[in-house]
Amino acid sequence: MKMMIAIVHDHDAHILLDVLNKEGFKATKMASTGGFLREGNTTFIIGTDNQHVEQLLDIIKENCKSRKKTIAPMSPIANSLESYYSFPMQVQIGGATVFIIDVEQFLKI
């Protein structure tokens, strides 16, 4: 058995959850915030048999696409603790980060 932890952009979370449910996968969904842009993410925890790992990865790949976003310059006054940049930047957002972990035992109580 495997536990998959998938961290996806909030924009993709609702669609992914619908597809997971339609395909018969049960997932725990948690709100999270991530890194550089401090934008919302959603973390899914999904338990599955070994033979369904590739199917799950395919579902995630199909529904969590990366895309480019232009972000406005930051003022050093607005946030003096972060890195300063003075010009618009194009960054890649979306996609998914997936961790696959072996599960020794699973109990539903």
N, C-alpha and C positions, 0 to 999 in steps of 0.2 A: 504494500500500500504506500502511496505517496501523499504528501501534503504540498500543494502548490500555493505559493504566496505571490500574487500578481498585483503590482502597483501600477495603476493606470491613471491617465489624466481624467479629471472630472467630466470633461466633454464626452469621453467614450464610455463612462461607467454605466450609464443607464442602458445603452444599447447592448453592452457586453452582458449585463445581468439578464436582460430579456432573452438573449440567445442561449446563455447557460441554462436558464430555466426551461426554455423550449427543448433543449437537447437532453434534459433530464439530470443536469448537474445541480447540486445544492452548494451554495456558497454563502459564507459569512462576509458581509460588506461593512467596511469601516472607513470613516472619513479620515484623511490624513493631509498633511501639508508638506510640500517638498521644497527643498533646496534653493537654488539660485533665484528664481522668480517668486518664490513663496506662494505659488498658486496651489489651488486645491487639487488633491489627488484622492483616489479611492483605492483602498487596499482590500483585495479579495483573498480569502482563505478558502481553499477548495480541497477536500479530501477525495481521492480517487484510486481505483485499482491501477496497477502498473500498465495494463493494456490500454487504458484511456488517456495516458499522458500525452501522446502525440495528437490525439483528437482535441484535447484541451488546448494545447499549444497552437494548433491550427485555428481554433475559434478565437483565441486571443489575438493572433497575428491578423486575422481577417477583420477584426472589429476595433483594433486599437492602432490606428495609423499615426505615424509621426507627421508633423507639418511645421512650416516655418511661421514665425511671428516676429514682427518688428516691435522692439521695446523702446520707449522714449528715454532720453538721457536722465540720469539721476543728478540731483543737486547735492553737493556735499553737505549743505545745510539741512536738507531733508532727512538724511540719515548718515550721520558722521561716523558710524561704526562699520559701515559697509564699504566695499570697493567703489571708487568713484569712476564714472565714465561720462564723457561730455558729448557723445554723439549717439544717434540712434543705432541700435544694433539689431541684426537679424539672428534669432536663435531658433533652435529646433525644439519643439515641444511635442508632447503626445507619445505614442508608442507604449511600450510596457516594459517593466522590469519584472522578471519572473524568477523565483527561487523554487527549486524542487528538492524536497527533503524526504528522506526515508522515514516511514512511521513504523515503529515497533509494535504499537498496540493502539487500537481505536475503540473507545467505549462511548456509547450513547446512553446516557442515564436519564 
